[in-house]
Amino acid sequence: QGQLVESGGGKVQPGGSLKLSCVASGMDLSEYGVAWYRQPPGDQREFVAQITRSGFITYVDFAKGRFTISRDDAKNAAYLELNLLTPEDTAVYFCSAGRPVIAWGRGTQVTVSS
């Protein structure tokens, strides 16, 4: 069964940027749409963005203009670039593959704090 591993999280000051990676193993990520979700502390997991196999992109409102989703099928990976971060963006960020979802990563922590 395929696995997804996220990386790139960390602590950043308000206004800062991070680029998250989602690397697949044991599966061909090019066969699936990829989505990013996040789970803020004490809150439910929420959708952030998705990119289909053909490259069609959808963002939730809070991500528009600040976050950028992309994929590199040659590297079996997808990415989420986070810009203009605020403390409200503090969360564990997860990637998923497929709809219905066939694989989840374990997440990468993003903390936005001064």
Residue, then its C-alpha position, 0 to 999 in steps of 0.5 A: q500500500g502506498q504511503l505519503v510523507e509530509s515535510g517542511g513544517g516548522k516555526v515561522q514568524p507572522g508574515g513568513s513563508l514555508k513550503l511543504s512537501c508530500v512525497a509518495s512511495g509505493m504508489d504512483l502519485s500521478e494517478y491521483g488527485v492530491a489534497w492538503y488539509r490542516q488541523p488547528p489545535g483543538d479543532q477539526r481537520e479542514f480542507v485547504a487545497q487540491i490539485t487534480r491529475s490534470g492540474f485543476i486547482t481548488y483553494v478554500d477561501f482562506a488560502k486564496g492569494r496566500f497558498t500555492i499547491s503544485r505537483d511534480d509527478a516526475k518526483n512523485a510529490a506534491y507541494l503546498e507553499l504557504n505565504l503571509l502566514t498568520p498565527e491562525d495558520t498554526a496547524v498540522y498539515f496533511c496531504s492525501a491522495g485520491r477521492p475517495v482518499i486512499a492514503w493520508g500522510r501523518g502530517t507536518q506541524v506548522t507554527v506561526s508565532s512571534 
